[in-house]
Amino acid sequence: MTAKRFVYGKGITWTPSVLRQTEANSDQPYVWLFVSTIGELNACEGFIKHLSESYNLVFLTDRIFYASSFLDRYPEAAVMEINDTADFRQPLVEMPPQYLVVCEMPCLPSDAPCRFSYETLYRIKRGSHVPIYLVNGWVYQYEPSCRQDALQSRWFEQDYIGLFDQFLVQTDEVKEYLLDKGASHVKVEVVGNMKFDNMSAEAPYLPCQVSRSLLKSYGSTEKPVVVAGCVTDIWEYEIVVDAMSQFLTSHPGALFIIAPRHPEKPEQLEALMAQLAKASFRATKKSELSHGDCLSQVLVLDTIGELRAYYAVADICYVGVDHNVLEPLAFGKPVAVFSNWNTTYPSYPVFEVLSEQGLLLVSHSSDDIFQHWMHHFGDSVEDVKLSLARLTGATERTLERLSL
């Protein structure tokens, strides 16, 4: 991967850095997409794949450490880092977009846990005059996290809304919220949640040779394999590790894979490793492995964008609070979750529907998680796609509305 830093004119202190692995297809136009994290990348996967067939993709992100994961998935794309002071004039000349698409968030400035400001949207609109769409829209209804965000919301919320040509959102509640905020002059339509369209039972290809070797080893072992993905914070580390300790007592040869939600944060990774050490687990970070032939008692998946492939080799799973339970369910894996999900997260409607249908093993303690793992180990979940068929189709409806 090579990095190119655009520099435009004297006095410009920062312009977007662009990461790419291959040259763009000169026969295809460009589409720019703001995709903050892997979560939004996964949520809008079918939509993005469709675009990639006709367009050169340029991903905009406020978290450049996701770039390698974006490029693993879309090797012919480019990834552009953004911030509020970015000057887009030269990127707009070299990679002129036909459209700008914001994937899932933010529908309003400072509403979601990402940095995509009115200033950024305005600079791109002013420099390109292209249509701007928001797809799979969701609102968190967060209070501004700081004075700067509060001022931005107060001064620029209406202008931010006005820069969009169309909002395609998940629910009637999101639509009504946007209309109450002043989006009556912008087309707002409810198309559903794209997450329900992206339930593939095919494990993704990982370019990392170590991961491919590990997955082959986990897939062929006769030992029990437990995968805990997107474990979010110290309180959840403690609960999951305690459940692991109990499971190990009844299954002494068990192997565990645990993926912290934020491996890019050293303090989070250190806290998880400390918790594992306290429980006397032998743990290895995936990033420190040079081969995948020897399976550790606990593999700490401290890389980004690989978790879904590891769900495929599990016998049973746990998914951290507020994260994507559809990924392991698509492989037919029984999934335990903790009960205290946040109703403001876009994952909550999925959690709610699946809980009502009895497709999740909802837990209230580490003992509950352990009991679920014990009683449902090796089970195969019924065809979730059939159960959720009425909720699918958001991707197709989005493409129809936008004529892309």
C-alpha positions as CSV (number, residue, x, y, z in Angstrom):
1,M,0.0,0.0,0.0
2,T,1.3,3.4,-0.9
3,A,0.3,6.7,0.6
4,K,-0.1,9.9,-1.5
5,R,-0.5,13.2,0.2
6,F,-2.2,15.9,-1.8
7,V,-0.8,19.4,-1.4
8,Y,-2.7,22.3,-2.9
9,G,-1.2,25.8,-2.8
10,K,0.8,27.8,-0.4
11,G,-0.7,28.1,3.1
12,I,-2.8,24.9,3.0
13,T,-1.7,23.0,6.0
14,W,-3.6,19.8,5.6
15,T,-5.2,18.0,2.7
16,P,-6.6,14.5,2.6
17,S,-4.1,11.7,2.5
18,V,-5.1,8.9,0.1
19,L,-4.2,5.3,0.4
20,R,-4.6,2.8,-2.4
21,Q,-3.2,-0.5,-3.6
22,T,-4.0,-0.3,-7.3
23,E,-4.6,2.3,-10.0
24,A,-8.2,3.3,-10.6
25,N,-10.1,2.0,-13.6
26,S,-9.9,4.8,-16.1
27,D,-13.1,3.7,-17.8
28,Q,-15.3,4.1,-14.7
29,P,-16.5,7.2,-12.9
30,Y,-15.9,7.8,-9.2
31,V,-18.3,7.7,-6.3
32,W,-17.2,8.9,-2.9
33,L,-18.6,7.3,0.3
34,F,-18.2,8.4,3.9
35,V,-17.9,5.2,5.8
36,S,-16.7,5.8,9.4
37,T,-16.0,2.3,10.6
38,I,-16.1,-1.4,9.7
39,G,-19.6,-1.5,11.2
40,E,-21.0,0.8,8.5
41,L,-18.9,-1.0,5.8
42,N,-20.6,-4.3,6.8
43,A,-24.1,-2.8,7.2
44,C,-24.0,-1.4,3.7
45,E,-22.0,-4.2,2.1
46,G,-24.5,-5.2,-0.6
47,F,-25.0,-1.6,-1.6
48,I,-21.3,-0.9,-1.8
49,K,-20.6,-4.0,-3.8
50,H,-23.2,-3.0,-6.3
51,L,-21.5,0.4,-6.7
52,S,-18.1,-1.2,-7.1
53,E,-19.3,-2.9,-10.3
54,S,-19.7,0.4,-12.1
55,Y,-17.7,3.0,-10.1
56,N,-14.2,3.6,-8.7
57,L,-14.8,3.8,-5.0
58,V,-13.3,6.4,-2.8
59,F,-13.9,5.8,0.9
60,L,-13.8,8.7,3.2
61,T,-13.2,7.9,6.9
62,D,-12.4,9.8,10.1
63,R,-10.5,6.8,11.3
64,I,-7.7,6.0,8.9
65,F,-6.5,2.9,10.9
66,Y,-9.5,1.1,9.1
67,A,-7.9,1.8,5.7
68,S,-6.2,-1.6,5.4
69,S,-9.5,-3.4,6.2
70,F,-11.3,-1.3,3.6
71,L,-8.7,-2.2,1.0
72,D,-8.7,-5.8,1.9
73,R,-12.4,-5.9,1.0
74,Y,-12.2,-3.5,-2.0
75,P,-8.6,-3.7,-3.3
76,E,-9.3,-1.4,-6.2
77,A,-10.7,1.4,-4.1
78,A,-9.0,4.4,-2.5
79,V,-9.3,5.5,1.1
80,M,-9.2,9.1,2.0
81,E,-8.6,10.5,5.5
82,I,-10.7,13.5,6.4
83,N,-10.9,16.2,9.1
84,D,-12.6,19.6,9.4
85,T,-9.8,21.5,7.8
86,A,-9.3,19.3,4.8
87,D,-9.0,21.0,1.4
88,F,-10.6,18.8,-1.3
89,R,-9.8,20.8,-4.4
90,Q,-7.1,18.6,-5.8
91,P,-8.7,15.2,-4.9
92,L,-11.9,16.5,-6.5
93,V,-9.9,17.1,-9.7
94,E,-8.0,13.9,-9.7
95,M,-10.9,11.7,-8.5
96,P,-14.1,13.7,-9.5
97,P,-17.2,12.1,-7.9
98,Q,-20.5,11.5,-9.6
99,Y,-22.1,11.2,-6.1
100,L,-21.2,11.5,-2.5
101,V,-22.9,8.8,-0.3
102,V,-22.9,8.9,3.5
103,C,-23.4,5.4,4.9
104,E,-25.7,5.2,7.9
105,M,-24.4,8.1,9.9
106,P,-24.4,10.9,10.7
107,C,-27.8,12.1,9.6
108,L,-27.2,15.3,11.6
109,P,-23.9,17.0,12.6
110,S,-22.4,15.6,15.8
111,D,-25.3,13.1,16.2
112,A,-23.2,10.0,15.9
113,P,-19.8,8.8,17.3
114,C,-17.9,9.8,14.2
115,R,-16.4,13.0,12.9
116,F,-18.2,14.2,9.7
117,S,-18.9,17.8,10.0
118,Y,-20.9,20.4,8.2
119,E,-17.6,21.9,7.1
120,T,-16.5,18.7,5.4
121,L,-19.9,18.3,3.7
122,Y,-19.9,21.9,2.5
123,R,-16.4,21.8,1.1
124,I,-17.2,18.7,-1.0
125,K,-20.5,20.1,-2.2
126,R,-19.0,23.5,-3.0
127,G,-16.1,21.9,-4.9
128,S,-18.1,19.3,-6.9
129,H,-21.8,20.3,-6.9
130,V,-22.7,16.6,-7.0
131,P,-25.8,15.0,-5.5
132,I,-25.3,13.9,-1.8
133,Y,-27.3,11.0,-0.4
134,L,-27.5,9.3,3.0
135,V,-28.3,5.6,3.0
136,N,-29.4,3.2,5.7
137,G,-29.8,6.3,7.9
138,W,-30.0,6.2,11.6
139,V,-30.1,8.8,14.3
140,Y,-28.5,8.3,17.8
141,Q,-30.0,11.5,19.3
142,Y,-26.9,12.1,21.3
143,E,-26.3,15.2,23.2
144,P,-23.3,17.1,21.8
145,S,-20.1,15.8,23.4
146,C,-18.3,19.1,23.6
147,R,-18.8,22.9,23.1
148,Q,-17.6,22.7,19.5
149,D,-20.2,20.1,18.7
150,A,-22.9,22.0,20.4
151,L,-22.1,25.2,18.5
152,Q,-22.0,23.2,15.2
153,S,-25.4,21.7,15.8
154,R,-26.9,25.1,16.8
155,W,-25.4,27.1,13.9
156,F,-25.3,24.6,11.1
157,E,-27.8,21.8,11.5
158,Q,-30.3,23.3,9.0
159,D,-27.5,24.0,6.5
160,Y,-26.1,20.5,7.0
161,I,-29.6,19.0,6.2
162,G,-29.9,21.2,3.2
163,L,-26.8,19.9,1.6
164,F,-28.3,16.5,1.1
165,D,-30.4,15.6,-1.9
166,Q,-32.0,12.6,-0.3
167,F,-32.2,10.7,3.0
168,L,-33.0,6.9,2.8
169,V,-33.5,5.8,6.4
170,Q,-34.2,2.6,8.4
171,T,-37.5,3.4,10.3
172,D,-40.5,5.7,10.5
173,E,-39.1,7.0,13.8
174,V,-35.9,8.1,12.1
175,K,-37.9,9.8,9.3
176,E,-40.1,11.7,11.8
177,Y,-37.1,12.8,13.8
178,L,-35.4,14.2,10.7
179,L,-38.6,16.0,9.7
180,D,-38.9,17.5,13.1
181,K,-35.4,18.8,12.7
182,G,-36.3,20.6,9.5
183,A,-35.8,18.1,6.7
184,S,-39.2,18.7,5.2
185,H,-37.7,20.3,2.2
186,V,-35.4,17.3,1.6
187,K,-36.7,14.0,0.3
188,V,-36.8,11.5,3.2
189,E,-37.9,7.9,2.6
190,V,-38.1,4.8,4.8
191,V,-36.5,1.8,3.0
192,G,-35.6,-0.5,5.9
193,N,-32.3,-1.8,7.3
194,M,-29.6,-3.0,4.9
195,K,-28.1,-5.3,7.7
196,F,-30.9,-7.8,7.0
197,D,-29.7,-8.1,3.4
198,N,-26.1,-8.9,4.3
199,M,-26.4,-12.3,5.9
200,S,-23.9,-14.4,4.0
201,A,-23.1,-17.9,5.1
202,E,-19.8,-17.7,3.1
203,A,-16.8,-16.8,5.1
204,P,-14.9,-13.9,3.6
205,Y,-11.5,-14.3,2.1
206,L,-8.7,-12.9,4.2
207,P,-5.5,-11.9,2.5
208,C,-3.5,-12.5,5.6
209,Q,-1.7,-15.9,5.4
210,V,-1.5,-16.2,9.1
211,S,-5.3,-15.9,9.4
212,R,-5.9,-18.3,6.6
213,S,-3.7,-20.9,8.4
214,L,-5.4,-20.2,11.7
215,L,-8.9,-20.6,10.2
216,K,-7.9,-23.9,8.6
217,S,-6.6,-25.2,12.0
218,Y,-9.6,-24.0,13.9
219,G,-11.9,-25.5,11.3
220,S,-10.3,-28.9,11.5
221,T,-9.7,-29.3,15.2
222,E,-11.9,-31.6,17.3
223,K,-11.6,-29.3,20.3
224,P,-14.5,-27.0,21.2
225,V,-14.0,-23.5,19.7
226,V,-15.7,-20.5,21.4
227,V,-15.7,-17.1,19.7
228,A,-16.5,-13.9,21.6
229,G,-16.6,-10.9,19.2
230,C,-16.8,-7.2,19.7
231,V,-16.3,-7.4,23.5
232,T,-16.7,-3.7,24.3
233,D,-15.2,-2.6,27.7
234,I,-13.6,-3.8,30.9
235,W,-16.9,-4.8,32.6
236,E,-17.7,-7.0,29.6
237,Y,-14.2,-8.5,29.5
238,E,-14.7,-9.6,33.2
239,I,-18.0,-11.2,32.5
240,V,-16.9,-13.0,29.3
241,V,-13.6,-14.2,30.8
242,D,-15.4,-15.6,33.9
243,A,-17.8,-17.5,31.5
244,M,-14.7,-18.8,29.7
245,S,-13.2,-20.0,33.0
246,Q,-16.4,-21.9,33.9
247,F,-16.6,-23.4,30.4
248,L,-13.0,-24.5,30.5
249,T,-13.7,-26.5,33.7
250,S,-16.2,-28.7,31.9
251,H,-14.3,-28.7,28.6
252,P,-10.6,-28.7,29.5
253,G,-9.4,-28.7,25.9
254,A,-11.6,-25.7,24.8
255,L,-10.1,-23.1,22.5
256,F,-11.2,-19.4,22.8
257,I,-11.1,-16.5,20.4
258,I,-11.9,-13.1,21.8
259,A,-12.0,-9.9,19.8
260,P,-12.0,-6.6,21.7
261,R,-14.2,-3.9,20.1
262,H,-11.4,-1.4,20.0
263,P,-8.0,-3.2,19.5
264,E,-6.6,0.1,18.3
265,K,-6.8,1.5,21.8
266,P,-3.8,0.3,23.8
267,E,-5.5,0.7,27.2
268,Q,-8.4,-1.5,26.1
269,L,-6.1,-4.2,24.8
270,E,-3.9,-4.1,28.0
271,A,-7.0,-4.4,30.2
272,L,-8.2,-7.5,28.3
273,M,-4.8,-9.1,28.4
274,A,-4.6,-8.4,32.2
275,Q,-8.0,-9.9,32.7
276,L,-7.0,-13.1,30.9
277,A,-3.7,-13.3,32.8
278,K,-5.6,-12.9,36.1
279,A,-7.8,-15.9,35.1
280,S,-4.7,-17.9,34.3
281,F,-5.4,-18.2,30.6
282,R,-2.5,-18.6,28.1
283,A,-3.3,-15.9,25.6
284,T,-1.7,-14.8,22.3
285,K,-2.3,-11.7,20.3
286,K,-3.0,-12.5,16.7
287,S,-0.9,-9.6,15.5
288,E,2.2,-11.2,17.1
289,L,1.9,-14.5,15.3
290,S,4.1,-15.3,12.3
291,H,2.3,-18.6,11.5
292,G,-1.1,-20.2,12.2
293,D,-0.2,-23.8,12.8
294,C,-0.1,-23.7,16.6
295,L,-3.4,-22.9,18.3
296,S,-3.2,-20.9,21.6
297,Q,-5.6,-21.6,24.4
298,V,-6.9,-18.0,23.8
299,L,-6.4,-16.1,20.6
300,V,-6.9,-12.4,21.1
301,L,-8.0,-11.1,17.7
302,D,-6.4,-7.6,17.9
303,T,-6.7,-7.0,14.2
304,I,-9.5,-5.2,12.4
305,G,-12.0,-6.5,9.8
306,E,-11.3,-10.2,10.3
307,L,-13.9,-11.2,13.0
308,R,-16.6,-12.5,10.6
309,A,-14.3,-15.1,9.2
310,Y,-13.5,-16.4,12.7
311,Y,-17.2,-16.8,13.5
312,A,-17.4,-19.3,10.7
313,V,-15.2,-21.8,12.6
314,A,-16.9,-21.4,16.0
315,D,-19.0,-24.0,17.8
316,I,-20.7,-21.3,19.8
317,C,-20.4,-17.6,20.0
318,Y,-20.9,-14.5,22.1
319,V,-21.4,-11.0,20.6
320,G,-20.6,-7.9,22.6
321,V,-23.3,-5.4,23.6
322,D,-24.6,-3.2,20.7
323,H,-22.9,-5.1,17.9
324,N,-23.8,-7.2,14.9
325,V,-25.3,-10.5,15.9
326,L,-26.3,-11.3,12.3
327,E,-22.8,-12.3,11.3
328,P,-22.5,-15.4,13.4
329,L,-26.2,-16.3,13.0
330,A,-25.7,-16.3,9.2
331,F,-23.3,-19.3,9.8
332,G,-26.0,-21.0,11.9
333,K,-24.0,-20.5,15.1
334,P,-25.8,-20.2,18.5
335,V,-25.2,-16.7,19.9
336,A,-25.2,-15.6,23.5
337,V,-25.5,-11.9,24.2
338,F,-25.8,-9.7,27.3
339,S,-29.1,-8.0,28.0
340,N,-28.3,-4.3,28.4
341,W,-28.3,-3.1,24.8
342,N,-28.5,0.6,24.1
343,T,-31.8,1.6,22.3
344,T,-30.0,4.4,20.5
345,Y,-27.7,2.1,18.5
346,P,-28.6,1.0,15.0
347,S,-27.9,-2.6,16.1
348,Y,-30.8,-2.4,18.7
349,P,-33.7,-3.0,16.3
350,V,-31.9,-6.2,15.1
351,F,-31.3,-7.3,18.7
352,E,-35.0,-6.6,19.5
353,V,-36.4,-8.5,16.6
354,L,-34.1,-11.5,17.1
355,S,-34.7,-11.6,20.9
356,E,-38.5,-11.6,20.3
357,Q,-38.1,-14.6,17.9
358,G,-36.0,-16.5,20.4
359,L,-32.9,-16.5,18.1
360,L,-30.6,-15.0,20.7
361,L,-29.4,-16.5,24.0
362,V,-30.0,-13.4,26.2
363,S,-27.9,-13.4,29.3
364,H,-27.9,-11.4,32.5
365,S,-24.6,-12.7,34.1
366,S,-21.5,-14.6,33.3
367,D,-23.2,-17.7,34.8
368,D,-26.0,-17.3,32.2
369,I,-23.5,-17.1,29.4
370,F,-21.8,-20.2,30.6
371,Q,-25.1,-22.1,30.9
372,H,-26.0,-21.0,27.3
373,W,-22.7,-22.2,26.0
374,M,-23.1,-25.5,27.9
375,H,-26.7,-26.2,26.8
376,H,-26.4,-25.0,23.2
377,F,-22.8,-26.0,22.3
378,G,-22.7,-27.4,18.8
379,D,-26.3,-26.6,18.1
380,S,-27.3,-25.3,14.7
381,V,-29.6,-22.3,14.6
382,E,-32.6,-22.5,12.3
383,D,-32.4,-20.7,9.0
384,V,-32.4,-17.1,10.2
385,K,-32.8,-15.8,6.7
386,L,-36.3,-17.4,6.4
387,S,-37.2,-16.0,9.8
388,L,-36.2,-12.4,8.8
389,A,-37.3,-12.5,5.1
390,R,-40.0,-9.9,5.7
391,L,-37.3,-7.4,6.8
392,T,-35.0,-7.8,3.8
393,G,-34.9,-5.7,0.6
394,A,-33.6,-2.4,1.9
395,T,-30.6,-2.5,-0.5
396,E,-32.7,-3.1,-3.5
397,R,-35.1,-0.3,-2.5
398,T,-32.2,2.0,-2.0
399,L,-30.7,1.3,-5.4
400,E,-34.1,1.8,-7.0
401,R,-34.7,5.2,-5.3
402,L,-31.3,6.5,-6.2
403,S,-31.1,4.9,-9.7
404,L,-27.5,4.0,-9.2
